[in-house]
């Protein structure tokens, strides 16, 4: 049975994604609203039969939230990522709940989900959206082939210290068990059942992630309230108000703090070195040998009115000399849809901080063929090409594979032509500072944190902070992030 289901999966997700493309217009055309007060009218889901394990794999994040106080507000970054289901209003209810339960935490919450982007596409946009954001907690869901799904999870574990909570698939249809059932719907139901109840638990265990199981609670909710799957849907897949209420409720209850859980899996992933205790000024500079791929500095609780600055060296070099410490933002949208016009831009030669524009110089009606030129704000004109060829710019700072252009896909979805002269824009931003400028501390309860270097090789490094003037810089601590060592698949 499992083998048959796996063989079916790739054909199934393709059809599912096509249906999402047709149906998502309804979802995307409605402005995103704050969580509806209508949720108070719906009965809550039944309590979980066993909730003793809830939150077991996200306790670093939950500890930061729960131990925040008015005098010490921990900074916590949370990212929602996935497809159109993740974009729906339920995530706003989760955000609202976290802010109410943990009012002292310095919460930074974003949703960067992209409707209709299954795992083979989302894995490419993740290079711009996910890993550079480096959340403390990733709340994730995506449809699509399982190998690409796993690759995203593995990349998060390899490139960040983020904890991961992903949820299983909700119920869109239930078989009757009779000859009246549509065979293709039965196959789809069985694939989602196998994916949710067999494959996802294996991935959660393999990568130490939190699995929020919603499939069985969803069935129970339907049974308890005499509902059919369509009663929680706005179409064949997307959630209506009640469906959003249910998904939000099931996610919220698993984001739980429990100090009795073991800390072995996360306590050494992020370490904070207190200046004057764990690391000391010596010979006019602060030196720390560390292992990891990111290092932050936190300013002292109080500083004088003077301007304090210092040079940063990693392994004897300014961070700007490490090519991997630059990031490319998500390219701007196509027309008629909130999809990026290019789903991934990469590079072959070291980047510099600048703005980029790809301009369409010729294009046919359905955007299947076009010509374009690329220009950087500092590099200048950097080459031109046709859309069906790999583009490597003259400087090597821009690489675009033909299948990463998303203009034809956007036209097929929106039916809005892409005009000649249309521009796609992105930026190259630093994930480093060569010179640390101590920020002015206006609220001593907050952490004034500056990332000195992010996306280093996950290995041993030496950090040096050298004041520009005599004396020491007002630094409270240095924080080091070491992602779990997960072998590449």
C-alpha positions, 0 to 999 in steps of 0.5 A: 500500500505504501509503495503504491501511495508513494508512486501516486504522490508526484502525479497527485501533487501536480494536480493539487497544485494546478487546482490551487493555482485556479482557486488561490485567486479567491484567497489572494484577492481578499486583503489579509485581515486580522483574526475574526471575532467570529471565532468566539462563535465556534466550539473549540476542538476536543482536548487532545487525548495525550498532550504530554509531549506538546512543545517538546521540540520547540523549548528553546523558543518557548523558554525565551518567551516564557522567561521574558520579564518587564526588565528583560525582554528576550528577542524572539523571531518567528517565521510562518512559511509555506503556501496559500494555506499558511497565508490564510488568517489562522496564522494571525490568531496564532500571532495574537495568542503569542503576544497575549500570552507572552506580553514581555517578549520582544516578538518579531513575527513575519509570514513569507508564505507564497500561494501555489508554490509547492516544495520544488518551487518553495525550496528555491525561494527559501534561499531569499526568504527563509535562511537569511531571516534565521528565525528562532522558530519556523512554523511550516507547511507545504504540499508537494514531493517529499524529497524537496520537503525534506530538503527544506527541513534539512537546510534549515537544520544545516544553516540555522539554529531555528526550531521547526514546527510543521503541521500535517495536512487538513481534511478536504474529503472523506471516503465513504468506503463504498463503490461510490467513492471516486478512485482518484479522490481515494488515492489522494486521501490515502496519500495525504494520510500516509504523508501525515501519519507515517512520513511526517513523524519520521521526518520530525524524529529525524530532524528533532522537529515539532509535529503538530498533528491536525489530521485526526483532531480534524476528523474528530472535530467533524464528527463531534460537530456533525460536519462535513469536510466542506463545512470548513472549506471555502473551496476544495482546499482552502479554509473558511472562517471556521476552518481557520479557527480550527487550524489556529486552535490546533497550532496554538495549543501545541506552542507550550512551555514546559521546563520539565522537558530535557534541554540537551537537544538545544542548550548548546546551539545558541551560547551567550558569552558575558563580557567580563566573565566568559570573555575579557578585554585583553591588549586593547581588544576582545577576542573570542574563539567560537564554533558556529555560523553566526555571531551577534554582539549585544550592547551594554544596558547603559552607555554614555553619550559618546560614539563608540565604534570598533573594527570587526575581524573574523579569522583575521579578515573583515566580514565583507571579505567572506562572499557567503555573508551577502544575501539576495532579497526576494525579487519583486512581483510579476503582474497580477499575482504576488509571485516573484517574477524570478523565483531565485537569483544566484551568483558565481563571483563575489557580490557587493552591496547594491540594487539590481534591475532586470528589464524586459526589452522584448517579449511575446504575448504569453511571456514564454519568450523574451529578452532582458538586460541586467543592471546594478546600481554600482556594477552598471550594465551587466549583460543581456540574454534571452529567457530560454538560456542560462544567464551569467552576467558579465561580472558574474554577480547575477545568475538566472536559470531559465526555469527560475523566470516566473513571468509565463507562469504569472501570465497563465494565472492572471492573464495580464500581459507583461509589457516591454520595459517591465522591471524586476528588482532585488537587492544585495544586502550584508549579513555582517558589519565590518565596523560595529557602532554601539547603538544608543540604549533607550530601553534597558529592558530590550536587547540591542543586538547587532549581527556581526556575521551570519552564514559563515561556515559552521566551523571554528572561527576567531572573532576580534573586536578592536575599538577605534579609540583607546578603551573598551566598547560598552558590550554586554555579551556575545552570542554564538549560533551553531546549527545542528550537524546534519549530514547532507542528504 
